[in-house]
Amino acid sequence: RRAQERQEVGHWLDVLDVRPRDAEFPIDSLSGGNQQKVMLARALRLEPSLLVLDEPTQGVDVGAQSQIRRHIREAVEHGLSVLVCSSSSEELAEMCDRVVVLVEGREAIELTAPMEVDEITAATLRSFEEQAS
């Protein structure tokens, strides 16, 4: 089974463009973007029907953000449902069909695609201002 395991790991390292492509390389020695890609591969290889992602591209470089978002969109195109929790209006606008803004754990506003970054940001600020009043 070790050979099969190496083959599967190699496949996912290739699919998600993890560098270096060394299955034995310690994950904590990888860049933040590559660590995120490894974690995404770990989840995707299980073929879940729902994937919950909390800040999937936080703290990674722009190139890795783009790759991670692309892989998530591809998984969605293949039938995966994804719930993204993010503080990035850009990320939400790019990846989501629907955005629900929560204020103190309650739904404050819901937006549906197509959405612009500025629309999400403005709706979020309005929601917090209304809550503060």
N, C-alpha and C positions, 0 to 999 in steps of 0.2 A: 504493500500500500504506500510505502514511502515514495516510490517512483511516481505513482498516480498523484500523490499529494504535491510533489514538486512540480509536476506538469500543470496541475490546476493553479498553483500559486504563480507559476510562470505566466500562465494565460492571463490572470488578473493583473499582474504587474504590467504586461503588455497592453491590455485593454485600457487601463487607467494611466498608462504612461508614467509609472512610478520609476524614479531614478534614485539610486542605481537599481537595475533589474536583478537584484541578488536576493533570493529568498532567505538567505542566512543573515542578511544585514540587519542589525538591531534597529527596531522601529524608532527608538528614542534618539538614534543618530541621524534620522532623516530630517529634511526640512519640514516646516509646518505644513506646507502644501502637500508634500508627499505623505506625511502622516495622515492627513485628512483623506487622501485618496486611498490609502491602505484601509482605513476604517470604513470608507464607503464600499470598497471591494469586499471586505469582510461581511458587510450587511447584504450586499447584492448577491453574493454567491449562495446565500441561503434561499434565494428566490421568494422573498416575502410577498404578501399581497398588499401590505401597508408598511411604509417606512416613515418613521418620525425623525426629523432632522432638526437639531437645535443649533442655530448659528453655523450652518455647514461650511461657510467660507470665511469665518471670522479669523483674522490674524494671518491669512495666507496672501501671497503675492497675487497681483492681478492676473497673471498667466494661469496660475493654479486655480484661481476663482473661476475663470472662464472654462477651464477643463472640467472642474467639478460640476458646475452648472450644466454643461453640455451632457455629461454622463447621467445626471439626474433627469434631464429632459428626455434623453433617449430611453431611460428605464420607464418613464411615464408613457412614452409612445408605445412601449411594449406591454402596457397594461398595469404597471405598478402604480398604486395610489401613494402619494407623498404628502405628508403634512410638514410644512416648513415653519419653524419658529425663528424669526429673525428680526433684528433691530435695523436692518438695512432696507430702506425703501427701494433702492436699486435692485437688490436681490429679489425682493418680493415682486416688483413690477416685471422683472425678467422671467421669473420662474412660476408664478402663481396664476391660476384662473380665478381665484377668489382670495380676498384678504379680509380677515376679521381683526379689527383693532380691539384689544382688551385694555380696559382701564380698571385697576383694582380687581382683576379676575373676572370682570363682566364684559360682555360684548357691548362696545360703544358704537361701532359703525362697521358696516360690511360693504366692501367694494368688489365689483366683478370686472373681469377682463373685457376689453383692453383697459389697462391702467397705466398712467404715467407716474414717474417717480415723484414729481411735484404734487400730484393729486393725493398720493398716499401720505406724503409728508404733511400736507395741509390738513388732511382729514385726521391724522394722528394728533397734530397740535390742537385742532379744534376740540377733539374729544377730551384731551387733557385739560384744556381751558374750561370747558363746560363742567367737567368733574370738579375742578377747583372752585368754581363759582358757588 
